[in-house]
Amino acid sequence: MENLRECFIKISNEYLNEKEKNFAKNSLGYFIRKDIPELIKNKINLDIKKYKVDGSCGQGGWAAVPWIAIFDKDITQSAQEGYYLVYLFDEKINKVYLSLNQGWTFYKKEFGKKKGSENIKKVSDKLKRKLLILKDRSYKDLEEISLGEGNLAKGYELGHICGVEYDLKTLPNENVLINDLINMLNIYLELKHLLYINDFSKIIESYILDDKLFITNEDELNFQVQESSSEEMEISPKKKLTPRISENGKIWPRDPSISKGAIEKANFLCEFDNNHQSFISDTTKKQYMEAHHLIPLNYQDEFENSLDVIGNIVSLCPTCHKKIHYGIFREKEKMLEKLYFERKKLLERFGIEITLEELKEKYKK
């Protein structure tokens, strides 16, 4: 066949009947796995150096949800992980969806079925919001897909980002199908560019973290520190978390409970000068202090271990905190020298090494 529409009609007419027959060496299975992928490559002149096209109707037995997928090789070459473009047939073979979707198997293995379901939905929702910038272009805003009751069907439903729905009894003409495929392929490419990095596991790690860890507004951060309960931390190197990528660069996560722990460890005193007075916080009923990362988090890329640890967080009164951010350098320098020598050994226990001169340079920029 040289027509995508006819291929879908063939699956619609034959799949449920063929499921009652032997799976091995079945001609319809070969058609889905080999013939349709080859047709798609030819129809849209797909660059096989960049893309891989696969079809599946199961492994060792008939799948409830057969599919044909296009994988960007930079991102993934498997339906089990990453994100990709895929035709998904529902379990009753009444509908086919062209879906920008995610690898459910990765989530299930990494987090378990329950938590994996929550996380894949969370990532889908965030990717949908990210794609809203394409709203006036070719963005296909299909909120949900409905495939059936099986576990894999439910995983695909949760992993859906955007797409197009077709009724197999009233399929549009071939030109519409091909134009939709080209538009969705462009959206796939746009999403790749919007995410900046191809390692989707790192994006997942970033997106499933609570949004409050990525707030950059100083007033909101300080409010969250006041409201948080403190966290006890073992004094040892900690793995750095994955940043969120924005148009303005990387946003590194910051856990308010760790900052709260650093302030409590300092007994709600200003670590530059214990005599500095503030006001009594209505939340903590203690002297109000603010948390400051001695080595700023925007330099996290330069360090193997996390900078969001109590060894790198100092308690400062509001005036000192503003001074270390906005003061003239010779006044910052006095603060840095005192705080550095008091923190040097503790920093080392968290696997963070830096000289005083290196620290000063970061505050000159």
C-alpha positions as CSV (number, residue, x, y, z in Angstrom):
1,M,0.0,0.0,0.0
2,E,1.1,3.6,-0.7
3,N,-1.6,5.3,1.3
4,L,-1.6,5.9,5.0
5,R,-5.4,6.1,5.2
6,E,-5.7,2.7,3.6
7,C,-3.2,1.2,6.1
8,F,-5.3,2.4,9.0
9,I,-8.5,1.0,7.4
10,K,-6.7,-2.3,7.0
11,I,-5.8,-2.4,10.7
12,S,-9.4,-1.4,11.6
13,N,-10.9,-4.2,9.5
14,E,-8.4,-7.0,10.4
15,Y,-6.7,-6.5,13.8
16,L,-9.4,-7.9,16.1
17,N,-9.9,-10.9,13.9
18,E,-6.1,-11.5,13.6
19,K,-5.8,-11.4,17.4
20,E,-7.7,-14.7,17.5
21,K,-5.0,-16.3,15.3
22,N,-1.3,-17.3,16.0
23,F,0.9,-14.3,16.6
24,A,4.1,-15.8,15.1
25,K,4.7,-15.0,11.4
26,N,1.3,-13.2,11.1
27,S,1.1,-11.1,7.9
28,L,-0.7,-8.3,9.6
29,G,1.9,-8.2,12.3
30,Y,4.6,-7.8,9.7
31,F,2.5,-5.1,8.0
32,I,2.4,-3.1,11.2
33,R,6.0,-3.6,12.2
34,K,7.6,-3.2,8.8
35,D,5.4,-2.0,6.0
36,I,3.7,1.0,7.6
37,P,7.0,2.4,9.1
38,E,8.6,2.2,5.7
39,L,5.6,4.0,4.1
40,I,5.8,6.8,6.7
41,K,9.5,7.3,6.0
42,N,8.9,7.6,2.3
43,K,5.7,9.7,2.6
44,I,7.4,12.6,4.5
45,N,11.0,12.1,3.3
46,L,12.1,11.4,6.8
47,D,15.9,11.6,7.5
48,I,16.7,8.1,8.7
49,K,20.0,9.4,10.1
50,K,18.0,11.5,12.6
51,Y,14.8,9.5,13.0
52,K,13.8,5.9,13.6
53,V,10.3,4.6,12.8
54,D,9.0,1.4,14.4
55,G,5.7,-0.4,14.6
56,S,4.5,-2.9,17.2
57,C,1.5,-5.2,17.7
58,G,3.1,-6.9,20.7
59,Q,6.1,-9.1,21.6
60,G,5.3,-12.8,21.8
61,G,1.6,-12.1,21.8
62,W,-0.9,-9.6,20.4
63,A,-0.9,-6.1,22.0
64,A,-4.1,-4.5,23.2
65,V,-2.8,-1.2,21.8
66,P,-0.9,-1.5,18.6
67,W,1.3,1.5,17.6
68,I,3.6,3.1,15.0
69,A,6.1,5.6,16.4
70,I,8.7,8.1,15.2
71,F,11.7,8.5,17.5
72,D,14.2,11.4,17.3
73,K,17.4,9.4,17.8
74,D,18.9,12.3,19.9
75,I,16.1,11.7,22.5
76,T,15.2,8.0,22.3
77,Q,15.0,5.0,20.1
78,S,12.4,3.1,22.2
79,A,8.8,3.5,23.2
80,Q,9.8,2.6,26.8
81,E,11.6,5.9,27.6
82,G,11.9,9.5,26.5
83,Y,9.3,11.3,24.4
84,Y,8.2,10.6,20.8
85,L,5.5,10.9,18.2
86,V,3.2,7.8,18.0
87,Y,0.0,6.5,16.3
88,L,-1.9,4.7,19.1
89,F,-4.9,2.5,18.3
90,D,-7.5,2.1,21.1
91,E,-8.2,-1.4,22.4
92,K,-11.5,-1.7,20.4
93,I,-9.8,-0.4,17.2
94,N,-12.4,2.3,16.8
95,K,-10.0,5.2,17.0
96,V,-6.4,6.1,16.3
97,Y,-4.5,8.9,17.9
98,L,-1.5,10.8,16.7
99,S,0.1,11.6,20.0
100,L,3.2,13.3,21.3
101,N,3.7,10.9,24.2
102,Q,6.2,9.6,26.8
103,G,7.7,6.3,27.7
104,W,5.5,4.9,30.4
105,T,7.8,1.9,31.1
106,F,10.6,4.2,32.4
107,Y,8.2,5.8,35.0
108,K,6.9,2.4,36.1
109,K,10.4,1.0,36.6
110,E,11.8,4.1,38.2
111,F,9.0,5.0,40.6
112,G,6.5,2.1,40.7
113,K,3.0,2.0,39.2
114,K,1.3,4.4,41.6
115,K,4.0,7.1,41.9
116,G,5.0,6.6,38.3
117,S,1.4,7.4,37.3
118,E,1.5,10.6,39.3
119,N,4.8,11.6,37.9
120,I,4.2,11.0,34.2
121,K,0.9,13.0,34.5
122,K,2.8,15.8,36.3
123,V,5.4,15.9,33.5
124,S,2.7,15.8,30.8
125,D,0.9,18.7,32.3
126,K,4.1,20.8,32.5
127,L,5.1,20.0,28.9
128,K,1.6,20.9,27.7
129,R,2.0,24.3,29.4
130,K,5.4,24.7,27.8
131,L,3.9,24.1,24.4
132,L,1.3,26.8,24.8
133,I,3.7,29.2,23.2
134,L,2.9,27.3,19.9
135,K,-0.8,27.9,20.3
136,D,-1.0,30.3,17.4
137,R,1.0,28.0,15.1
138,S,0.4,24.2,14.6
139,Y,-0.1,23.2,18.2
140,K,-2.6,20.3,18.4
141,D,-4.5,20.8,21.7
142,L,-6.0,17.4,22.4
143,E,-6.3,17.3,26.1
144,E,-6.9,13.6,26.6
145,I,-6.8,10.3,24.8
146,S,-8.9,7.2,25.6
147,L,-7.4,3.8,24.7
148,G,-8.9,1.3,27.1
149,E,-8.6,-0.4,30.4
150,G,-5.2,-2.2,30.2
151,N,-2.2,-1.0,32.2
152,L,-0.2,0.0,29.1
153,A,-3.3,1.8,27.7
154,K,-3.6,3.8,30.9
155,G,0.2,4.6,30.8
156,Y,-0.1,6.0,27.3
157,E,-3.1,8.0,28.3
158,L,-1.2,9.6,31.2
159,G,1.9,10.2,29.0
160,H,-0.1,12.1,26.3
161,I,1.1,15.6,25.8
162,C,-0.8,16.8,22.6
163,G,-2.1,15.3,19.4
164,V,-4.9,14.5,17.0
165,E,-7.8,12.1,17.3
166,Y,-9.2,10.1,14.3
167,D,-12.4,8.0,14.1
168,L,-11.4,5.0,12.0
169,K,-14.8,4.9,10.4
170,T,-14.6,8.5,9.2
171,L,-10.9,9.0,8.5
172,P,-10.0,12.3,6.7
173,N,-8.4,12.1,3.3
174,E,-4.7,11.3,2.8
175,N,-3.6,15.0,2.5
176,V,-5.1,15.8,5.9
177,L,-3.4,12.8,7.5
178,I,0.0,13.7,6.0
179,N,-0.3,17.4,6.9
180,D,-1.2,16.5,10.5
181,L,1.8,14.2,10.7
182,I,4.2,16.9,9.4
183,N,2.7,19.5,11.8
184,M,3.1,17.1,14.7
185,L,6.6,16.2,13.7
186,N,7.4,20.0,13.8
187,I,5.9,20.2,17.3
188,Y,8.1,17.3,18.4
189,L,11.1,19.2,17.1
190,E,9.9,22.4,18.7
191,L,9.6,20.7,22.1
192,K,13.1,19.4,21.7
193,H,14.3,22.9,21.2
194,L,12.2,24.3,24.1
195,L,13.7,21.7,26.5
196,Y,17.3,22.6,25.5
197,I,18.7,19.2,26.7
198,N,18.1,15.8,25.2
199,D,18.5,13.7,28.4
200,F,14.8,13.3,29.2
201,S,15.5,11.6,32.5
202,K,17.1,14.8,33.8
203,I,14.0,16.8,32.6
204,I,11.8,14.3,34.4
205,E,13.8,14.7,37.6
206,S,13.5,18.4,37.4
207,Y,9.8,18.5,36.5
208,I,8.6,16.1,39.3
209,L,10.3,18.2,42.0
210,D,7.9,20.5,43.8
211,D,7.6,23.9,42.0
212,K,8.3,25.7,45.3
213,L,11.9,24.5,45.0
214,F,12.4,26.6,41.8
215,I,11.0,30.0,43.0
216,T,13.5,32.8,42.4
217,N,11.7,35.7,43.9
218,E,13.6,36.5,47.1
219,D,10.5,37.6,49.1
220,E,8.7,34.4,48.3
221,L,11.8,32.3,49.1
222,N,12.1,33.9,52.5
223,F,8.4,33.4,53.2
224,Q,8.8,29.7,52.4
225,V,11.8,29.4,54.7
226,Q,9.8,30.9,57.5
227,E,6.9,28.5,56.9
228,S,9.0,25.4,56.4
229,S,10.0,22.8,59.0
230,S,13.7,22.4,59.3
231,E,15.5,19.3,57.9
232,E,18.2,17.4,59.7
233,M,21.1,16.7,57.3
234,E,23.8,14.2,57.5
235,I,27.1,16.1,57.1
236,S,28.4,14.5,53.9
237,P,28.5,15.3,50.2
238,K,25.1,15.4,48.6
239,K,24.2,14.8,45.0
240,K,23.2,17.9,43.2
241,L,19.6,17.9,41.7
242,T,18.7,18.6,38.1
243,P,18.1,22.3,37.2
244,R,15.0,23.5,35.5
245,I,15.9,25.1,32.1
246,S,14.4,28.4,31.3
247,E,14.9,31.1,28.6
248,N,17.1,32.9,31.2
249,G,19.2,29.9,31.9
250,K,19.3,27.2,34.6
251,I,17.2,27.5,37.8
252,W,18.7,25.3,40.5
253,P,16.3,23.8,43.1
254,R,16.5,25.2,46.6
255,D,14.9,23.3,49.5
256,P,13.4,25.8,52.0
257,S,13.6,23.2,54.8
258,I,17.4,23.0,54.5
259,S,17.7,26.8,54.7
260,K,15.4,26.8,57.7
261,G,17.8,24.2,59.3
262,A,20.8,26.5,58.7
263,I,19.0,29.4,60.4
264,E,18.1,27.2,63.4
265,K,21.6,25.9,63.6
266,A,22.8,29.6,63.9
267,N,20.2,30.1,66.7
268,F,18.4,32.7,64.7
269,L,21.4,35.0,64.8
270,C,23.2,36.9,62.1
271,E,26.4,35.0,61.4
272,F,28.3,38.0,60.2
273,D,27.6,39.8,63.5
274,N,25.7,38.1,66.3
275,N,24.9,41.5,67.8
276,H,22.8,42.6,64.8
277,Q,19.2,42.9,65.8
278,S,16.1,42.2,63.7
279,F,12.4,41.8,64.5
280,I,10.5,38.9,65.9
281,S,8.9,36.8,63.2
282,D,5.2,36.2,63.7
283,T,5.7,32.7,62.2
284,T,8.7,31.4,64.2
285,K,8.4,33.6,67.2
286,K,12.1,34.0,66.9
287,Q,14.3,36.8,65.6
288,Y,13.8,37.1,61.8
289,M,16.8,36.0,59.8
290,E,17.3,35.2,56.1
291,A,19.2,32.3,54.5
292,H,22.0,33.0,52.0
293,H,24.0,30.6,49.9
294,L,27.6,31.6,50.5
295,I,28.6,30.1,47.2
296,P,25.7,31.3,45.0
297,L,23.6,28.6,43.4
298,N,24.1,29.9,39.9
299,Y,27.6,28.5,40.2
300,Q,26.4,25.0,40.9
301,D,27.6,23.7,37.5
302,E,31.2,24.3,38.6
303,F,30.8,21.9,41.6
304,E,30.3,18.1,41.6
305,N,28.2,18.2,44.9
306,S,25.1,20.1,45.9
307,L,25.5,23.7,47.1
308,D,22.1,23.6,48.6
309,V,23.4,22.2,52.0
310,I,23.6,23.7,55.4
311,G,27.4,23.9,55.1
312,N,26.9,26.5,52.3
313,I,24.0,28.4,53.8
314,V,24.5,31.2,56.3
315,S,22.0,33.0,58.5
316,L,22.0,36.8,57.9
317,C,20.0,39.7,59.2
318,P,18.0,41.4,56.4
319,T,20.5,44.3,56.2
320,C,23.5,42.0,55.9
321,H,21.7,39.9,53.4
322,K,20.9,42.9,51.2
323,K,24.5,44.1,51.6
324,I,26.1,40.9,50.4
325,H,23.9,41.0,47.3
326,Y,23.8,44.7,46.5
327,G,26.6,46.5,48.6
328,I,29.8,47.8,47.2
329,F,32.5,45.2,46.9
330,R,34.8,46.4,49.7
331,E,32.0,46.0,52.2
332,K,31.0,42.6,50.8
333,E,34.7,41.6,51.0
334,K,34.8,41.9,54.8
335,M,31.7,39.7,55.1
336,L,33.1,37.1,52.7
337,E,36.4,36.8,54.6
338,K,34.7,36.3,58.0
339,L,32.0,33.9,56.7
340,Y,34.5,31.9,54.5
341,F,37.0,31.1,57.3
342,E,34.1,30.1,59.7
343,R,32.7,27.8,57.0
344,K,35.7,26.4,55.2
345,K,36.0,23.1,57.1
346,L,32.2,22.5,57.1
347,L,32.1,23.1,53.3
348,E,34.9,20.5,52.8
349,R,32.8,18.0,54.8
350,F,30.0,18.5,52.2
351,G,32.5,17.9,49.4
352,I,32.8,21.6,48.4
353,E,36.2,23.1,48.0
354,I,36.8,26.7,47.1
355,T,39.5,29.3,47.9
356,L,38.8,32.7,49.4
357,E,40.0,34.4,46.2
358,E,37.7,32.2,44.1
359,L,34.8,33.1,46.3
360,K,35.5,36.8,46.0
361,E,35.7,36.6,42.3
362,K,32.2,35.2,42.2
363,Y,30.9,38.3,44.0
364,K,32.7,40.7,41.7
365,K,30.8,39.4,38.7
